[in-house]
C-alpha cells in the first residue's frame, strides 16, 4: 500500500510539472514512468525463496532550441530492496556498472538492505538539416531486424529476459545518417566503451524485391572485423525477417577462422488478432565452454555472445483477451544444454496510463555445478508483479 501511494504521488507531481512547463514554453518536453515491481525466485516450491522489490522511475527529457537542433537526456532511478541485496555485498557496485566511455551510473545509497542507483543512459545532441542527421553522445544505435536475437546489432546488444528495461542500453557514439531516397540511407557510426575500445561500422539500407535490405561492415571493439546483411519483408502472408553477421579476429586475420551468427524470424497475425512468431538462431561458437545457470542468465551480452548454444529456437504468441487484458507466452529451447525457457505474462489496464502486469520466467537445463564442475539438471523460476504508471 505504501509503495502504491508513493507511485501515485510521484506520478502526480511529474504530470503537474510537465503541464506547467508546456504552458510556459513549447520547445521542451518531459515524460516517463514510475513502477513498483515485487519479485520472487526459487528452484522449487519446497526450496529457498528470494523476495525482492524494485521501484523504478524513468525521466525522458527533450529540448528543441531550433528546428535543426535537439537535445535529449534520459535517466532512470532504481531503488532495490530485498534478500538479493542483503545476500550480495557487491550488489550496489554491480548495478552501478557502466560500460560506456563516461561513467554515468551512481549508487547514491549502497547499504546492506537498500541500494539507490541513478543512471543516465541517453545524453545526446542531434543536428538535422535536409537529408542529413548527425547525433553525438549516449544513444541507442539499433540496426537489428529480428526480435529475440540481433546479429546486426553490433553497438547495443541486450538481453531478451530484461523485460523491465524496454528502452534497452545505449552507447557513447557518433552517428551520421544520410537519406539517399524514400527507402534508402547511408549510416556511419562509431562508439567507444569503458575500455576505450572503438566499434565502428557503415550501414547501407535500400529496398529490393519488396524487401527492406541492409548491408554493413566494420570493426567490433578493435578486435573483430564484421560484415553483415539483414532484411525484412513478406513471404506469402507471413512476415519474414533475418540477420547474418560474419566476424573474424583482427589479429592473425589470415590464420584464424571466423564465426557466423544468423537468425531467421517468421511471424503471422490471424484475423482474431492472435499473433505468433518463430525465430531460429545459429551461433557458431569459437570454442566449447562450460557455463552455469547464473552465468547464462546474468551474462554481459555482445554480438559474439548472443547465446551459449550453437542452435537456438524461439517461439511466442500474443493475444488480446479483451480491450483491457492482454496475454502472451514466449519460449526458447537450447539443445546443447537440453534446456528451455518459458515465459507467460498478463497485462491489465487499470486506467489511462496505469497497468498491472504479471510475468513468469522459468528456466531449466543441464548446467555446470559451480562446486563439483559437473553438469547437472538445474531449474529456477522467477515471478514478477508490476504496477506501472506512465506520464
ZAMARGU-4260 file (C-alpha; in steps of 0.2 Angstrom, whole numbers, plus 5000, padded with zeros to 4 digits):
<rodrens>
0) 5000/5000/5000 | 5014/5012/5004 | 5023/5008/4988 | 5007/5011/4978 | 5004/5028/4987
5) 5022/5033/4983 | 5020/5029/4965 | 5004/5039/4964 | 5011/5054/4972 | 5027/5054/4961
10) 5017/5052/4945 | 5005/5066/4950 | 5019/5079/4954 | 5028/5074/4937 | 5012/5076/4927
15) 5009/5093/4935 | 5027/5098/4931 | 5025/5094/4913 | 5009/5103/4911 | 5016/5118/4919
20) 5031/5118/4908 | 5020/5116/4892 | 5010/5131/4897 | 5027/5141/4898 | 5036/5135/4883
25) 5033/5123/4869 | 5052/5119/4864 | 5055/5106/4878 | 5045/5091/4885 | 5047/5078/4898
30) 5039/5061/4900 | 5042/5044/4909 | 5035/5032/4921 | 5036/5025/4939 | 5034/5007/4943
35) 5034/4996/4958 | 5039/4978/4955 | 5039/4964/4968 | 5048/4948/4963 | 5051/4931/4970
40) 5063/4917/4964 | 5065/4899/4969 | 5072/4882/4962 | 5057/4873/4968 | 5041/4875/4978
45) 5050/4867/4993 | 5066/4876/4991 | 5073/4893/4996 | 5063/4908/4991 | 5071/4925/4987
50) 5060/4940/4988 | 5065/4957/4981 | 5057/4974/4977 | 5061/4987/4964 | 5055/5004/4962
55) 5059/5011/4945 | 5057/5029/4939 | 5062/5035/4922 | 5063/5053/4915 | 5064/5057/4897
60) 5069/5075/4893 | 5069/5083/4876 | 5074/5101/4871 | 5072/5109/4854 | 5081/5126/4854
65) 5078/5127/4835 | 5071/5117/4820 | 5088/5109/4817 | 5095/5105/4835 | 5088/5093/4848
70) 5095/5089/4865 | 5090/5073/4874 | 5093/5066/4891 | 5085/5051/4899 | 5089/5044/4916
75) 5082/5030/4927 | 5082/5029/4946 | 5080/5012/4954 | 5078/5008/4972 | 5082/4989/4976
80) 5077/4981/4992 | 5075/4963/4997 | 5085/4947/5000 | 5096/4948/4985 | 5103/4965/4991
85) 5106/4958/5008 | 5115/4942/5002 | 5126/4951/4990 | 5138/4964/4997 | 5143/4969/4979
90) 5125/4972/4974 | 5127/4991/4973 | 5143/4991/4963 | 5136/4978/4951 | 5120/4988/4947
95) 5131/5004/4945 | 5142/4996/4932 | 5143/5007/4916 | 5151/5001/4900 | 5151/5017/4892
100) 5166/5029/4889 | 5159/5040/4903 | 5153/5033/4919 | 5136/5040/4921 | 5129/5027/4934
105) 5130/5030/4953 | 5124/5020/4968 | 5119/5035/4979 | 5114/5024/4993 | 5123/5007/4995
110) 5119/4999/5011 | 5116/4981/5017 | 5097/4981/5014 | 5094/4995/5001 | 5103/5002/4985
115) 5098/5018/4976 | 5105/5019/4959 | 5104/5033/4947 | 5110/5031/4929 | 5109/5042/4913
120) 5108/5030/4898 | 5104/5044/4885 | 5113/5060/4883 | 5114/5067/4866 | 5114/5081/4854
125) 5106/5080/4836 | 5108/5091/4821 | 5096/5088/4807 | 5095/5098/4790 | 5088/5091/4774
130) 5093/5073/4772 | 5107/5074/4785 | 5106/5069/4803 | 5121/5069/4815 | 5119/5063/4833
135) 5133/5064/4846 | 5133/5057/4863 | 5125/5042/4873 | 5112/5035/4862 | 5105/5019/4855
140) 5110/5013/4838 | 5098/5000/4833 | 5102/4990/4817 | 5093/4974/4822 | 5079/4967/4811
145) 5073/4952/4822 | 5065/4951/4839 | 5074/4939/4851 | 5092/4940/4844 | 5101/4953/4833
150) 5117/4948/4825 | 5117/4965/4816 | 5115/4975/4832 | 5134/4977/4835 | 5133/4993/4846
155) 5120/4989/4859 | 5117/4970/4862 | 5104/4967/4875 | 5096/4953/4885 | 5078/4947/4880
160) 5075/4942/4898 | 5077/4960/4904 | 5059/4964/4901 | 5058/4979/4913 | 5071/4989/4903
165) 5061/4992/4887 | 5072/5006/4882 | 5087/4995/4881 | 5105/5001/4884 | 5114/5015/4874
170) 5132/5018/4870 | 5143/5034/4869 | 5144/5036/4850 | 5144/5047/4835 | 5131/5043/4822
175) 5129/5051/4804 | 5114/5047/4794 | 5111/5052/4776 | 5094/5048/4767 | 5098/5045/4749
180) 5080/5041/4744 | 5062/5037/4751 | 5068/5019/4756 | 5087/5021/4756 | 5100/5028/4768
185) 5118/5028/4772 | 5124/5027/4790 | 5142/5029/4798 | 5143/5026/4817 | 5157/5024/4830
190) 5156/5020/4848 | 5169/5020/4862 | 5167/5009/4878 | 5174/5010/4895 | 5190/5001/4890
195) 5192/5015/4876 | 5189/5002/4863 | 5181/5008/4847 | 5167/4999/4837 | 5164/5007/4820
200) 5154/5002/4805 | 5145/5008/4790 | 5127/5003/4785 | 5118/5005/4769 | 5099/5002/4768
205) 5089/5000/4752 | 5073/4992/4746 | 5074/4977/4734 | 5062/4964/4729 | 5049/4972/4740
210) 5061/4969/4755 | 5069/4982/4766 | 5088/4977/4765 | 5104/4982/4774 | 5122/4978/4772
215) 5135/4983/4785 | 5154/4982/4788 | 5165/4987/4802 | 5176/4983/4817 | 5170/4977/4834
220) 5179/4983/4850 | 5195/4985/4839 | 5196/4966/4839 | 5185/4958/4826 | 5181/4964/4808
225) 5162/4961/4804 | 5152/4960/4789 | 5133/4958/4789 | 5116/4958/4780 | 5098/4960/4786
230) 5081/4960/4778 | 5063/4962/4782 | 5048/4959/4771 | 5034/4947/4767 | 5034/4929/4762
235) 5017/4925/4756 | 5006/4930/4770 | 5020/4929/4783 | 5032/4942/4789 | 5050/4936/4786
240) 5065/4944/4794 | 5083/4939/4796 | 5100/4945/4800 | 5118/4937/4797 | 5135/4943/4803
245) 5152/4936/4800 | 5166/4940/4812 | 5184/4937/4811 | 5198/4942/4823 | 5209/4957/4818
250) 5224/4949/4825 | 5232/4935/4814 | 5217/4938/4802 | 5224/4926/4789 | 5227/4912/4801
255) 5211/4912/4811 | 5194/4906/4807 | 5179/4917/4808 | 5162/4914/4816 | 5145/4916/4808
260) 5129/4921/4818 | 5112/4921/4809 | 5094/4922/4814 | 5078/4920/4804 | 5061/4925/4810
265) 5043/4922/4804 | 5028/4929/4811 | 5009/4929/4807 | 4994/4938/4814 | 4977/4929/4812
270) 4960/4938/4809 | 4956/4937/4828 | 4972/4947/4832 | 4982/4932/4838 | 5000/4934/4833
275) 5013/4920/4833 | 5031/4921/4830 | 5045/4908/4827 | 5064/4913/4827 | 5079/4902/4825
280) 5097/4907/4829 | 5113/4899/4823 | 5128/4905/4833 | 5144/4897/4828 | 5155/4895/4844
285) 5173/4900/4844 | 5176/4886/4857 | 5167/4874/4868 | 5164/4882/4885 | 5155/4877/4901
290) 5143/4888/4910 | 5132/4888/4925 | 5114/4895/4926 | 5119/4911/4934 | 5132/4915/4920
295) 5118/4911/4907 | 5105/4922/4915 | 5117/4937/4920 | 5129/4937/4906 | 5135/4953/4899
300) 5130/4952/4881 | 5139/4956/4865 | 5136/4952/4847 | 5148/4937/4849 | 5138/4931/4865
305) 5120/4931/4860 | 5119/4913/4866 | 5129/4899/4874 | 5122/4886/4862 | 5125/4884/4843
310) 5107/4881/4839 | 5093/4891/4847 | 5074/4891/4845 | 5062/4904/4850 | 5043/4904/4849
315) 5030/4917/4855 | 5012/4921/4854 | 5001/4936/4860 | 4983/4938/4861 | 4971/4952/4867
320) 4959/4943/4878 | 4949/4959/4880 | 4952/4978/4876 | 4960/4979/4894 | 4968/4962/4896
325) 4982/4955/4885 | 4991/4938/4887 | 5007/4932/4879 | 5019/4917/4880 | 5037/4915/4874
330) 5048/4900/4875 | 5066/4896/4870 | 5074/4879/4868 | 5093/4875/4870 | 5098/4858/4863
335) 5116/4858/4869 | 5110/4860/4887 | 5094/4850/4885 | 5086/4866/4892 | 5072/4878/4890
340) 5065/4895/4895 | 5046/4898/4897 | 5039/4915/4900 | 5020/4918/4901 | 5013/4935/4905
345) 4997/4945/4908 | 4995/4964/4906 | 4979/4973/4913 | 4975/4991/4910 | 4968/4999/4926
350) 4965/5015/4918 | 4973/5028/4907 | 4992/5026/4908 | 4991/5013/4923 | 4995/4995/4920
355) 4996/4980/4931 | 5007/4965/4925 | 5011/4948/4929 | 5027/4940/4922 | 5034/4922/4925
360) 5051/4916/4919 | 5055/4898/4921 | 5072/4890/4916 | 5078/4873/4916 | 5094/4865/4909
365) 5109/4854/4912 | 5122/4867/4918 | 5139/4866/4926 | 5138/4865/4945 | 5149/4879/4952
370) 5156/4867/4966 | 5158/4850/4958 | 5161/4857/4940 | 5150/4843/4933 | 5134/4845/4923
375) 5118/4843/4932 | 5100/4847/4930 | 5096/4865/4936 | 5079/4874/4937 | 5074/4891/4943
380) 5058/4900/4942 | 5055/4919/4944 | 5039/4928/4946 | 5035/4947/4945 | 5021/4958/4949
385) 5022/4976/4942 | 5012/4991/4944 | 5017/5004/4931 | 5011/5022/4929 | 5016/5032/4913
390) 5016/5051/4912
</rodrens>
